[in-house]
């Protein structure tokens, strides 16, 4: 029997988890970026301070995840990716008090794995795109060692730092409900940052 090319079904390769999350959250990401830039966070140091307030609110929400031993076992250099302390130092550089909140952080140390992964995906993605923000901050006299510490890239470079995270993210085995929760959690993380931006720059 002779097989025609049209008789051979092509192998369908499913996109990786990180690629699916990128596609799923693209509109949320674009809307958030537009809202941030509309707030003119680099117009002066006062407005940049509001941007730091946004960063503080989001990273306060996820800070407990960086101390999770189970997460550290599957995500590379998790402790080194923590940025709340750097944001607090940036605020201190500007003589600006860290925002206070009576509400508990959105995630605690006991957050389930899919939820944690969705929020961390958003946090790590924001660091990948921070090179542009760092250049804008420099116009205000703010750099990796003063005022813009949390925007600094990793020693090995932003691209490699991101790839090591996504390789680990993509390798984690989740069932269908876990996948759905990762996706919903990434959307929730974007919505949280959007709410913080809207409050800071209203």
C-alpha positions in Angstrom: 0.0 0.0 0.0 1.3 3.4 -0.9 0.7 6.3 1.5 0.2 9.7 0.1 1.5 12.7 2.0 -2.1 13.8 2.6 -2.8 10.5 4.4 -0.2 11.2 7.1 -1.6 13.1 10.0 0.9 15.7 11.3 2.0 15.5 15.0 0.3 18.2 17.0 2.7 19.8 19.5 0.9 21.4 22.4 2.4 24.8 23.4 4.3 24.9 26.7 2.5 26.1 29.8 4.5 29.4 29.8 3.5 30.0 26.1 -0.1 29.3 26.9 0.0 31.7 29.8 1.5 34.4 27.7 -1.2 34.0 25.1 -4.0 33.9 27.7 -2.8 37.0 29.6 -1.7 39.1 26.6 -4.7 41.4 26.7 -4.4 41.9 30.4 -0.7 42.5 30.1 -1.3 45.2 27.4 -4.0 46.9 29.4 -1.8 47.0 32.4 1.2 48.4 30.5 -1.0 51.1 29.0 -2.4 52.0 32.5 1.1 52.2 34.0 2.4 54.5 31.3 -0.7 56.6 31.4 0.1 57.2 35.0 3.4 58.8 33.9 5.5 57.1 36.6 8.7 58.6 35.3 7.5 62.2 35.1 9.1 62.9 38.5 10.2 61.2 41.6 6.9 61.6 43.3 5.1 59.7 40.6 7.8 57.1 40.5 7.2 56.7 44.3 3.6 55.8 43.4 4.9 53.2 41.1 7.0 51.8 43.9 3.8 51.7 46.0 2.3 49.5 43.3 5.3 47.2 43.3 5.3 47.0 47.0 1.6 46.0 47.2 2.0 43.2 44.6 5.3 41.8 46.0 3.9 42.0 49.5 1.1 39.7 48.3 3.5 37.1 47.0 6.5 37.5 49.4 5.6 34.4 51.5 6.0 32.2 48.4 9.7 32.8 48.2 10.2 31.1 51.6 8.4 28.0 50.6 10.6 24.9 50.7 8.4 22.9 48.3 8.4 25.7 45.8 12.2 26.1 46.2 12.7 22.5 45.4 11.2 22.9 41.9 11.9 26.5 41.0 15.5 27.6 40.5 16.9 30.3 42.8 13.6 31.1 44.2 14.9 33.0 47.2 17.2 35.1 44.9 14.1 36.1 42.9 12.5 37.8 45.9 12.1 41.6 45.4 10.1 43.0 48.3 13.2 43.9 50.3 14.7 45.7 47.3 11.5 47.7 46.8 11.6 48.7 50.5 15.1 49.9 50.1 14.1 51.8 46.9 11.3 53.5 48.9 13.8 54.4 51.7 16.2 55.9 49.1 13.4 58.3 48.2 12.6 58.9 51.9 9.1 57.4 51.2 7.4 55.2 53.8 6.3 51.8 52.7 2.6 51.6 52.2 0.7 50.1 55.1 -2.3 47.8 54.8 -4.6 46.1 57.3 -5.5 43.5 54.7 -3.5 40.3 54.7 -1.4 39.4 51.7 -3.3 37.8 48.8 -1.2 34.6 49.2 0.2 32.9 52.2 3.0 30.3 52.6 0.4 27.6 52.3 -0.8 28.6 48.9 -1.5 25.6 46.6 1.0 24.9 43.8 -1.0 26.0 40.8 -2.0 29.3 42.4 1.6 30.0 43.4 2.8 29.3 39.9 0.3 31.6 38.3 1.3 34.5 40.5 5.0 33.8 40.2 4.7 33.7 36.4 3.4 37.3 36.4 6.1 38.4 38.9 8.9 36.9 36.9 7.6 38.2 33.6 7.5 41.7 35.0 11.3 41.5 35.8 12.0 40.4 32.2 10.5 43.6 30.9 12.1 45.9 33.6 15.1 46.9 31.4 13.0 49.6 29.7 11.8 50.9 33.1 15.3 51.0 34.5 16.4 53.2 31.6 13.5 55.6 32.3 14.3 55.6 36.0 17.9 56.6 35.2 16.5 59.9 33.8 15.4 60.7 37.4 18.8 59.9 38.7 17.8 56.4 39.9 19.9 53.3 39.4 20.4 49.7 40.4 22.2 50.9 43.6 19.8 53.8 44.4 16.0 54.0 44.0 15.7 51.3 41.3 17.3 48.3 42.9 14.2 46.1 42.3 14.5 46.8 38.5 18.0 45.4 38.2 18.6 42.4 36.0 20.0 39.1 37.3 23.8 38.6 37.1 23.4 36.0 34.3 21.1 38.3 32.3 17.4 38.8 32.2 16.8 36.4 29.3 18.6 33.4 30.9 17.0 34.2 34.3 13.6 34.0 32.7 14.3 30.9 30.7 15.5 29.0 33.7 12.2 29.9 35.4 10.0 28.9 32.5 11.8 25.6 31.9 11.1 24.7 35.4 7.5 26.0 35.2 6.8 24.0 32.0 8.2 20.8 33.5 5.9 20.6 36.5 3.2 18.0 36.1 -0.4 19.2 36.7 -3.7 17.7 36.0 -6.5 19.5 34.0 -7.9 21.2 37.1 -4.4 22.3 38.1 -3.8 23.8 34.7 -7.0 25.7 34.9 -6.1 27.1 38.3 -2.6 28.2 37.1 -4.3 30.2 34.3 -6.9 31.7 36.6 -4.3 32.6 39.1 -2.2 34.4 36.5 -5.2 36.4 35.5 -5.9 37.2 39.1 -2.3 38.4 39.6 -2.7 40.8 36.6 -6.0 42.0 38.0 -4.4 42.7 41.3 -1.6 44.8 39.8 -4.2 46.6 37.7 -6.2 47.5 40.8 -3.0 48.8 42.5 -2.1 50.9 39.5 -5.6 52.3 39.2 -5.5 53.3 42.9 -2.0 54.8 42.8 -2.6 56.9 39.7 -6.2 57.8 39.9 
